[in-house]
Amino acid sequence: MEKDLNLAVLIDGDNIPSRYVKEMLEEIAKYGNPSIKRIYGDWTKPSLVKWKDVLLKNAITPVQQYGYTTGKNATDSAMIIDAMDILYSGKVNGFSLVSSDSDFTRLAIRLREAGMTVFGIGERKTPDPFIVSCDKFIYLEILHKTDPAESTTIKKEKNAGVDKITPKVIDLILSTIADVEDEEGWAFLGEVGALIQKKQPNFDARNYGFRKLTPLVKSLNQIEIGTRKNPKGNGNLIYVRAIS
């Protein structure tokens, strides 16, 4: 994915805890320049008080949206309308939709149909339809850094949230290697990772306790690791193949 994208970051304030904001913006910066940053919610509600403390520090523009009808989420509608206005303005070429709400599934699909790159960010409770409608989906829980002041108990709870590498995950990696392997069975790991992302937008080595895909793959007995000289520069490229 391009790293010079101009991104519109749209946050569902009713749906995302404020404690994730710093790590979330740091993550978004890896994929592009967040030129527009807006958060939507009814700022008369006490539940959004914590967000108010971090908005100025992070240059996020609050958008007020009153809940006109009980049981209806007016915030979602305001965010969707703004997203379409931004799309037609031509000022960005990507979006980061920050929510755990499946109501944004159709929006993500529509933005991608218009040629936008769409990054979804939300909690693990996010429904699958929204996840698969994005180019890449990132779980907030893997971004949150443990505060040194937090108790050992809380740290253990965070570690317990790491997913196990299941046979299904291994099959996904092995089948993707097979999709791009050369005649000798070797596949460039960068190409493997890119294809896995297309197949499963929420795939991330950090979900399994690894910082990158390389150490995750090295931990698997079913895969052999090799290197080849980079023809375009210094260093080596990592290649992988299934062990028969």
MINUMAR-130119 format. One record per residue (C-alpha): residue number from 1; residue in one letter; x, y, z. Coordinates in nm, 2 decimals, padded with zeros to 4 digits. Example, Ala and Ser with C-alpha at 12.3 -4.5 7.8 and 13.67 -1.06 7.14 Angstrom:
<site n="1" res="A" east="01.23" north="-00.45" up="00.78"/>
<site n="2" res="S" east="01.37" north="-00.11" up="00.71"/>
This chain:
<site n="1" res="M" east="00.00" north="00.00" up="00.00"/>
<site n="2" res="E" east="00.12" north="00.35" up="-00.08"/>
<site n="3" res="K" east="00.26" north="00.55" up="00.21"/>
<site n="4" res="D" east="00.20" north="00.90" up="00.06"/>
<site n="5" res="L" east="-00.18" north="00.88" up="00.08"/>
<site n="6" res="N" east="-00.37" north="01.18" up="00.20"/>
<site n="7" res="L" east="-00.61" north="01.03" up="00.45"/>
<site n="8" res="A" east="-00.94" north="01.14" up="00.59"/>
<site n="9" res="V" east="-00.96" north="01.00" up="00.95"/>
<site n="10" res="L" east="-01.33" north="00.98" up="01.06"/>
<site n="11" res="I" east="-01.39" north="00.86" up="01.42"/>
<site n="12" res="D" east="-01.71" north="00.74" up="01.56"/>
<site n="13" res="G" east="-01.69" north="00.90" up="01.90"/>
<site n="14" res="D" east="-01.99" north="00.71" up="02.04"/>
<site n="15" res="N" east="-01.82" north="00.38" up="01.96"/>
<site n="16" res="I" east="-01.44" north="00.41" up="02.03"/>
<site n="17" res="P" east="-01.27" north="00.46" up="02.37"/>
<site n="18" res="S" east="-01.05" north="00.77" up="02.39"/>
<site n="19" res="R" east="-00.76" north="00.58" up="02.56"/>
<site n="20" res="Y" east="-00.66" north="00.45" up="02.22"/>
<site n="21" res="V" east="-00.62" north="00.79" up="02.04"/>
<site n="22" res="K" east="-00.24" north="00.83" up="02.06"/>
<site n="23" res="E" east="-00.15" north="00.48" up="01.94"/>
<site n="24" res="M" east="-00.43" north="00.49" up="01.68"/>
<site n="25" res="L" east="-00.30" north="00.81" up="01.52"/>
<site n="26" res="E" east="00.06" north="00.67" up="01.52"/>
<site n="27" res="E" east="-00.06" north="00.36" up="01.34"/>
<site n="28" res="I" east="-00.25" north="00.57" up="01.08"/>
<site n="29" res="A" east="00.06" north="00.78" up="01.01"/>
<site n="30" res="K" east="00.23" north="00.46" up="00.89"/>
<site n="31" res="Y" east="00.00" north="00.44" up="00.60"/>
<site n="32" res="G" east="-00.04" north="00.80" up="00.50"/>
<site n="33" res="N" east="-00.08" north="01.17" up="00.59"/>
<site n="34" res="P" east="-00.40" north="01.22" up="00.80"/>
<site n="35" res="S" east="-00.48" north="01.56" up="00.64"/>
<site n="36" res="I" east="-00.84" north="01.55" up="00.77"/>
<site n="37" res="K" east="-00.92" north="01.44" up="01.13"/>
<site n="38" res="R" east="-01.28" north="01.45" up="01.26"/>
<site n="39" res="I" east="-01.47" north="01.29" up="01.54"/>
<site n="40" res="Y" east="-01.85" north="01.26" up="01.55"/>
<site n="41" res="G" east="-02.07" north="01.25" up="01.85"/>
<site n="42" res="D" east="-02.32" north="01.43" up="02.07"/>
<site n="43" res="W" east="-02.08" north="01.64" up="02.28"/>
<site n="44" res="T" east="-02.36" north="01.72" up="02.53"/>
<site n="45" res="K" east="-02.34" north="01.36" up="02.66"/>
<site n="46" res="P" east="-02.12" north="01.29" up="02.97"/>
<site n="47" res="S" east="-01.99" north="00.97" up="02.80"/>
<site n="48" res="L" east="-01.78" north="01.18" up="02.56"/>
<site n="49" res="V" east="-01.61" north="01.39" up="02.83"/>
<site n="50" res="K" east="-01.28" north="01.19" up="02.81"/>
<site n="51" res="W" east="-01.26" north="01.26" up="02.44"/>
<site n="52" res="K" east="-01.27" north="01.64" up="02.49"/>
<site n="53" res="D" east="-00.94" north="01.62" up="02.68"/>
<site n="54" res="V" east="-00.75" north="01.47" up="02.38"/>
<site n="55" res="L" east="-00.90" north="01.65" up="02.09"/>
<site n="56" res="L" east="-00.68" north="01.97" up="02.10"/>
<site n="57" res="K" east="-00.37" north="01.77" up="02.17"/>
<site n="58" res="N" east="-00.42" north="01.57" up="01.86"/>
<site n="59" res="A" east="-00.57" north="01.83" up="01.63"/>
<site n="60" res="I" east="-00.90" north="01.64" up="01.59"/>
<site n="61" res="T" east="-01.20" north="01.85" up="01.49"/>
<site n="62" res="P" east="-01.52" north="01.76" up="01.69"/>
<site n="63" res="V" east="-01.84" north="01.75" up="01.49"/>
<site n="64" res="Q" east="-02.16" north="01.80" up="01.70"/>
<site n="65" res="Q" east="-02.45" north="01.57" up="01.61"/>
<site n="66" res="Y" east="-02.76" north="01.56" up="01.83"/>
<site n="67" res="G" east="-02.95" north="01.24" up="01.87"/>
<site n="68" res="Y" east="-03.29" north="01.35" up="01.72"/>
<site n="69" res="T" east="-03.46" north="01.02" up="01.77"/>
<site n="70" res="T" east="-03.42" north="00.77" up="02.05"/>
<site n="71" res="G" east="-03.28" north="00.44" up="01.93"/>
<site n="72" res="K" east="-03.14" north="00.59" up="01.61"/>
<site n="73" res="N" east="-02.77" north="00.66" up="01.57"/>
<site n="74" res="A" east="-02.75" north="01.01" up="01.42"/>
<site n="75" res="T" east="-02.37" north="01.01" up="01.46"/>
<site n="76" res="D" east="-02.34" north="00.74" up="01.19"/>
<site n="77" res="S" east="-02.55" north="00.94" up="00.94"/>
<site n="78" res="A" east="-02.34" north="01.26" up="01.00"/>
<site n="79" res="M" east="-02.01" north="01.06" up="00.95"/>
<site n="80" res="I" east="-02.14" north="00.90" up="00.63"/>
<site n="81" res="I" east="-02.26" north="01.23" up="00.48"/>
<site n="82" res="D" east="-01.92" north="01.39" up="00.56"/>
<site n="83" res="A" east="-01.74" north="01.10" up="00.41"/>
<site n="84" res="M" east="-01.92" north="01.14" up="00.08"/>
<site n="85" res="D" east="-01.86" north="01.51" up="00.08"/>
<site n="86" res="I" east="-01.49" north="01.45" up="00.13"/>
<site n="87" res="L" east="-01.49" north="01.19" up="-00.14"/>
<site n="88" res="Y" east="-01.63" north="01.43" up="-00.40"/>
<site n="89" res="S" east="-01.40" north="01.71" up="-00.29"/>
<site n="90" res="G" east="-01.10" north="01.52" up="-00.44"/>
<site n="91" res="K" east="-00.88" north="01.62" up="-00.15"/>
<site n="92" res="V" east="-00.79" north="01.27" up="-00.03"/>
<site n="93" res="N" east="-00.72" north="00.93" up="-00.18"/>
<site n="94" res="G" east="-00.78" north="00.72" up="00.13"/>
<site n="95" res="F" east="-01.00" north="00.70" up="00.44"/>
<site n="96" res="S" east="-00.95" north="00.56" up="00.79"/>
<site n="97" res="L" east="-01.29" north="00.47" up="00.94"/>
<site n="98" res="V" east="-01.25" north="00.43" up="01.31"/>
<site n="99" res="S" east="-01.55" north="00.24" up="01.45"/>
<site n="100" res="S" east="-01.65" north="-00.11" up="01.57"/>
<site n="101" res="D" east="-02.00" north="-00.06" up="01.41"/>
<site n="102" res="S" east="-02.11" north="-00.27" up="01.11"/>
<site n="103" res="D" east="-02.33" north="00.03" up="01.00"/>
<site n="104" res="F" east="-02.02" north="00.16" up="00.81"/>
<site n="105" res="T" east="-01.99" north="-00.15" up="00.59"/>
<site n="106" res="R" east="-02.17" north="00.00" up="00.30"/>
<site n="107" res="L" east="-01.97" north="00.32" up="00.33"/>
<site n="108" res="A" east="-01.64" north="00.13" up="00.31"/>
<site n="109" res="I" east="-01.76" north="-00.06" up="00.01"/>
<site n="110" res="R" east="-01.87" north="00.26" up="-00.17"/>
<site n="111" res="L" east="-01.54" north="00.44" up="-00.10"/>
<site n="112" res="R" east="-01.34" north="00.15" up="-00.24"/>
<site n="113" res="E" east="-01.57" north="00.14" up="-00.55"/>
<site n="114" res="A" east="-01.46" north="00.50" up="-00.60"/>
<site n="115" res="G" east="-01.09" north="00.40" up="-00.59"/>
<site n="116" res="M" east="-01.02" north="00.50" up="-00.23"/>
<site n="117" res="T" east="-00.80" north="00.29" up="00.00"/>
<site n="118" res="V" east="-00.99" north="00.22" up="00.31"/>
<site n="119" res="F" east="-00.83" north="00.14" up="00.65"/>
<site n="120" res="G" east="-01.07" north="00.02" up="00.92"/>
<site n="121" res="I" east="-00.98" north="00.05" up="01.29"/>
<site n="122" res="G" east="-01.19" north="-00.09" up="01.57"/>
<site n="123" res="E" east="-01.21" north="-00.33" up="01.86"/>
<site n="124" res="R" east="-01.21" north="-00.70" up="01.83"/>
<site n="125" res="K" east="-01.59" north="-00.71" up="01.87"/>
<site n="126" res="T" east="-01.62" north="-00.55" up="01.52"/>
<site n="127" res="P" east="-01.85" north="-00.76" up="01.30"/>
<site n="128" res="D" east="-01.69" north="-00.94" up="01.00"/>
<site n="129" res="P" east="-01.89" north="-00.76" up="00.73"/>
<site n="130" res="F" east="-01.72" north="-00.42" up="00.82"/>
<site n="131" res="I" east="-01.38" north="-00.59" up="00.85"/>
<site n="132" res="V" east="-01.39" north="-00.75" up="00.51"/>
<site n="133" res="S" east="-01.52" north="-00.44" up="00.34"/>
<site n="134" res="C" east="-01.19" north="-00.26" up="00.42"/>
<site n="135" res="D" east="-00.85" north="-00.30" up="00.25"/>
<site n="136" res="K" east="-00.69" north="-00.34" up="00.59"/>
<site n="137" res="F" east="-00.85" north="-00.37" up="00.93"/>
<site n="138" res="I" east="-00.65" north="-00.31" up="01.25"/>
<site n="139" res="Y" east="-00.77" north="-00.41" up="01.60"/>
<site n="140" res="L" east="-00.73" north="-00.13" up="01.86"/>
<site n="141" res="E" east="-00.63" north="-00.38" up="02.13"/>
<site n="142" res="I" east="-00.30" north="-00.46" up="01.96"/>
<site n="143" res="L" east="-00.21" north="-00.09" up="01.94"/>
<site n="144" res="H" east="-00.26" north="-00.01" up="02.31"/>
<site n="145" res="K" east="00.06" north="00.02" up="02.50"/>
<site n="146" res="T" east="00.07" north="-00.09" up="02.86"/>
<site n="147" res="D" east="00.12" north="00.19" up="03.10"/>
<site n="148" res="P" east="00.41" north="00.11" up="03.35"/>
<site n="149" res="A" east="00.18" north="00.21" up="03.63"/>
<site n="150" res="E" east="-00.07" north="-00.06" up="03.53"/>
<site n="151" res="S" east="-00.09" north="-00.36" up="03.76"/>
<site n="152" res="T" east="00.05" north="-00.71" up="03.68"/>
<site n="153" res="T" east="-00.30" north="-00.84" up="03.66"/>
<site n="154" res="I" east="-00.40" north="-00.60" up="03.39"/>
<site n="155" res="K" east="-00.08" north="-00.69" up="03.19"/>
<site n="156" res="K" east="-00.17" north="-01.06" up="03.21"/>
<site n="157" res="E" east="-00.52" north="-00.98" up="03.08"/>
<site n="158" res="K" east="-00.38" north="-00.79" up="02.79"/>
<site n="159" res="N" east="-00.14" north="-01.08" up="02.70"/>
<site n="160" res="A" east="-00.43" north="-01.32" up="02.73"/>
<site n="161" res="G" east="-00.59" north="-01.12" up="02.44"/>
<site n="162" res="V" east="-00.33" north="-01.24" up="02.19"/>
<site n="163" res="D" east="-00.47" north="-01.49" up="01.94"/>
<site n="164" res="K" east="-00.34" north="-01.84" up="01.91"/>
<site n="165" res="I" east="-00.20" north="-01.95" up="01.58"/>
<site n="166" res="T" east="-00.46" north="-02.20" up="01.47"/>
<site n="167" res="P" east="-00.44" north="-02.46" up="01.19"/>
<site n="168" res="K" east="-00.67" north="-02.23" up="00.99"/>
<site n="169" res="V" east="-00.41" north="-01.95" up="01.02"/>
<site n="170" res="I" east="-00.13" north="-02.19" up="00.91"/>
<site n="171" res="D" east="-00.34" north="-02.31" up="00.62"/>
<site n="172" res="L" east="-00.40" north="-01.95" up="00.51"/>
<site n="173" res="I" east="-00.02" north="-01.88" up="00.50"/>
<site n="174" res="L" east="00.06" north="-02.21" up="00.33"/>
<site n="175" res="S" east="-00.21" north="-02.17" up="00.06"/>
<site n="176" res="T" east="-00.09" north="-01.81" up="-00.01"/>
<site n="177" res="I" east="00.27" north="-01.93" up="-00.04"/>
<site n="178" res="A" east="00.14" north="-02.19" up="-00.30"/>
<site n="179" res="D" east="-00.04" north="-01.91" up="-00.49"/>
<site n="180" res="V" east="00.28" north="-01.71" up="-00.55"/>
<site n="181" res="E" east="00.56" north="-01.97" up="-00.54"/>
<site n="182" res="D" east="00.81" north="-02.02" up="-00.82"/>
<site n="183" res="E" east="00.90" north="-02.36" up="-00.98"/>
<site n="184" res="E" east="01.11" north="-02.46" up="-00.68"/>
<site n="185" res="G" east="00.83" north="-02.37" up="-00.43"/>
<site n="186" res="W" east="00.99" north="-02.05" up="-00.30"/>
<site n="187" res="A" east="00.78" north="-01.73" up="-00.26"/>
<site n="188" res="F" east="00.89" north="-01.38" up="-00.17"/>
<site n="189" res="L" east="00.76" north="-01.31" up="00.18"/>
<site n="190" res="G" east="00.66" north="-00.95" up="00.09"/>
<site n="191" res="E" east="00.43" north="-01.08" up="-00.19"/>
<site n="192" res="V" east="00.29" north="-01.34" up="00.05"/>
<site n="193" res="G" east="00.21" north="-01.08" up="00.31"/>
<site n="194" res="A" east="00.04" north="-00.85" up="00.05"/>
<site n="195" res="L" east="-00.18" north="-01.14" up="-00.08"/>
<site n="196" res="I" east="-00.28" north="-01.25" up="00.27"/>
<site n="197" res="Q" east="-00.39" north="-00.90" up="00.35"/>
<site n="198" res="K" east="-00.62" north="-00.90" up="00.04"/>
<site n="199" res="K" east="-00.76" north="-01.24" up="00.14"/>
<site n="200" res="Q" east="-00.81" north="-01.15" up="00.51"/>
<site n="201" res="P" east="-00.80" north="-00.77" up="00.58"/>
<site n="202" res="N" east="-00.78" north="-00.82" up="00.96"/>
<site n="203" res="F" east="-00.47" north="-01.04" up="00.94"/>
<site n="204" res="D" east="-00.19" north="-00.88" up="01.14"/>
<site n="205" res="A" east="00.12" north="-01.05" up="01.30"/>
<site n="206" res="R" east="00.06" north="-00.84" up="01.61"/>
<site n="207" res="N" east="-00.27" north="-01.03" up="01.66"/>
<site n="208" res="Y" east="-00.05" north="-01.33" up="01.74"/>
<site n="209" res="G" east="00.21" north="-01.16" up="01.96"/>
<site n="210" res="F" east="00.46" north="-01.09" up="01.68"/>
<site n="211" res="R" east="00.57" north="-00.74" up="01.57"/>
<site n="212" res="K" east="00.61" north="-00.85" up="01.20"/>
<site n="213" res="L" east="00.52" north="-01.13" up="00.97"/>
<site n="214" res="T" east="00.88" north="-01.26" up="00.94"/>
<site n="215" res="P" east="00.91" north="-01.37" up="01.31"/>
<site n="216" res="L" east="00.56" north="-01.52" up="01.29"/>
<site n="217" res="V" east="00.66" north="-01.73" up="00.99"/>
<site n="218" res="K" east="00.99" north="-01.83" up="01.15"/>
<site n="219" res="S" east="00.80" north="-01.97" up="01.45"/>
<site n="220" res="L" east="00.62" north="-02.22" up="01.22"/>
<site n="221" res="N" east="00.77" north="-02.57" up="01.17"/>
<site n="222" res="Q" east="00.58" north="-02.61" up="00.85"/>
<site n="223" res="I" east="00.77" north="-02.33" up="00.67"/>
<site n="224" res="E" east="01.13" north="-02.31" up="00.55"/>
<site n="225" res="I" east="01.31" north="-01.97" up="00.54"/>
<site n="226" res="G" east="01.56" north="-01.86" up="00.28"/>
<site n="227" res="T" east="01.72" north="-01.53" up="00.16"/>
<site n="228" res="R" east="01.82" north="-01.40" up="-00.18"/>
<site n="229" res="K" east="02.03" north="-01.09" up="-00.27"/>
<site n="230" res="N" east="01.81" north="-00.79" up="-00.34"/>
<site n="231" res="P" east="01.87" north="-00.70" up="-00.71"/>
<site n="232" res="K" east="01.76" north="-00.34" up="-00.65"/>
<site n="233" res="G" east="01.98" north="-00.25" up="-00.36"/>
<site n="234" res="N" east="02.17" north="-00.37" up="-00.05"/>
<site n="235" res="G" east="02.06" north="-00.64" up="00.18"/>
<site n="236" res="N" east="01.87" north="-00.96" up="00.13"/>
<site n="237" res="L" east="01.51" north="-01.05" up="00.05"/>
<site n="238" res="I" east="01.33" north="-01.31" up="00.26"/>
<site n="239" res="Y" east="01.18" north="-01.61" up="00.08"/>
<site n="240" res="V" east="00.96" north="-01.89" up="00.22"/>
<site n="241" res="R" east="00.84" north="-02.23" up="00.11"/>
<site n="242" res="A" east="00.63" north="-02.51" up="00.26"/>
<site n="243" res="I" east="00.82" north="-02.81" up="00.41"/>
<site n="244" res="S" east="00.68" north="-03.12" up="00.24"/>
